C-alpha cells in the first residue's frame, strides 16, 4: 500500500510515523472500540438514549469501526461544487413539495442554536435543518467545555439549557511536563516542570542559558521606544521571528517554544503573533515594561479575553449539541414526517435563492437535487463555502466570505485497560504530531482515559496557506496511520516505546475546517482598525441570513462556541426585523 505521510519541511516539523514502522503497538489486536469521528457526533438514537458518556467514548454496542464527519462521502458534494463539477452531472432540481418557515444549512452549534432561537420567537413554526454529515454536531475538541467571557446571547442560551457556570477561580490546566521529543532533539526526554526544570532539558549550555533569561530576566529588546511603538513592533512579528531575530536565541530555544500556542490556537509559534504571545504570558517579554493590566489594541479578540473579568461558563461540545437537539426533537427521530422541526442528515445544501415571496433551498439526497420552499434561510456553515451556494451575492460579499480562514484540529480519545503505569498529567510535546497529551486519573477498574491533540496547520506557510496545505494532507492520510501515531506517542510518553499498551478503545476526531482563525497580527494588517471582512461577509441578503463561528471574527466573541451562538441569535434578529 502506498501511503502519503504528512509533509515535513525540516527535521523539526511534526510528521506521522509510517504504518510499517510499528509492528508491536497492538494494532493487530481486536479492541472493543475503534472510531474515527470528523466532528462532534450525536446520532438520532443517541438523542433518545442520552448520547455520549462522560468519557466521550460512545456506546460499545455500536460497530467497532466507523468513519464520520469530514469523510470522502461528506466532502464529495461540497468539493464538486467548489471545483465547478457538481451541476454538470446533478440534473435539474426536483421540488419535494415541502414548505418551511425556516431552513437552516448546517447542523452544528450555530445551526441548532439558530433553530432554537427562531422557535422562541415563533413557536409554531416549521423548521428544517440540513447537514452534509451523517451525524448532528460540529467542529471543536470534544473535551473543551469552558467558554470564557461569553456574550449575553450565549449566557441566556446556557441558562435556559441548564448549563452551570465554570468553577470559581478556575484556571486552564497547566502542563506537568514537556516531552523534548525525537522529532525536535533526536531522542525523547520527558522533563517535569518542577524546580530548575530548564537544567534538565536536552539543550546545550548556551540554549539553556538563553531560555533561562527569557523566563527569568529578559532585557528591554526595544530600549528607548514608547510602549505603543513597542507593541506595534511586536504586532509585525510572529513569536518565532521575535525569538530568532529580536532575542537572537539559539535555534533550539525557538524549537523548544514552538508548540506553546498549538493546543489553544491551532497553529505553532511560526504563525502566532508576538503581540499575542506577550498577551498569553509566553517567555521573553517581561523586560519590555508593557502594562500587563490591560490588553494591547493589537491583540486578537481571543487573547483580549484574558483581561475580561466576566465568569466563564462550562458547556462541553457534545453536551451542548445533545441539549439543543433534545429541545428541537422530542421523539428521538430527527426527520419524522409531520414533525414541526426536522433534521435531515447526509443532505448537503447546494443552492439557496431569494425569490422575493419566498426562498428556495436545494440539497443533494444522494441521487438528485431536491428543493424546499422557505420563508427564511440561515446559512450556518463555513463562510468560504457560501459563495458556491448563493452565487447572486454581491461581489464584495463573496470576496469577504472567501477570506474566512479555518484551521484544522484533531483530538484522540484512548481508553487504556488497567492496571498500568498510569499517572495523571498533561504534557506538551515540542515537535511530534500530537502536540499535547493528557492522562486522566485511573478509574475504579484501573483503566485510564488519555487525550491527545494535534494542530496540523503548516504554520511556516502562515495561517491561510498552512491550513489549506494541512487539509490536503489530512485527506490523503489513512485513519490507520493516525491511530498508529496515537499509540506510538502514548507508548513513548509512558516509557514503553514499541509496546502494546493495552488499548481498549480509540476515537479520533478530525476537523479539516476546525476552528475559525479570527483576525491576528501580523497576518491581518487591517486589525485593529478594520474594516473587517467578516462585517461584510455576514450581511443579510434578502431572506437569507448568515451565521456560523466565522461571523464572530474581528471584534466579535473570542470563543468559537460563543461566536457560533452569538452569530445564530444575530441572524434570527435580522430576519425577524425584515419580516
Secondary structure, 3 states (H helix, E strand, C coil): CCCCCCCCCCCCCCCCCCHHHCCCCCCCCCCCEEEEECCCCECHHHHHHCCCCCCCCCCCCCCCEEEECCCHHHHHHHHHHHCCCHHHHCCCCEEEEEEEEEEEECCCHHHHHHHHHHHHHCCCCCEEEECCCCCECCCCCCCCCEECCCCHHHHHHHHHHCCCECCCCCCCCCCCEEEECHHHHCCCEEEECCCCHHHHCCCCHHHHHHHHHHHHCCCCCCCCCCHHHHHHHHHCCEHHHHHHHHCCCCHHHHHHHHHHHHHHHCCCCCCCEHHHHHHHCCCCCHHHCCCCCCCCCCCCHHHHHHHCCCCCEECCHHHHHHHHHHHHCCCCCCCCCCCCEEEECCCCEEEEEECCCCEEEEEECCCCEEEEEEEEEEECCCHHHHHHHCCCCCHHHHHHHHCCCEEEEEEEEEEECCCCCCCCEEEEECCCCEEEEEECCCCCCCCEEEEEEECCCCHHHCHHHHHHHHHHHHHCCCHHHHHHHHHHHHHHHCCCCCCCCCEEEEEEEEEEEEEECCCCCCCCCCCCCCCCHHHHHCCCECCEEECCHHHHCCCCCCCHHHHHHHHHHHHHHHHHHHC
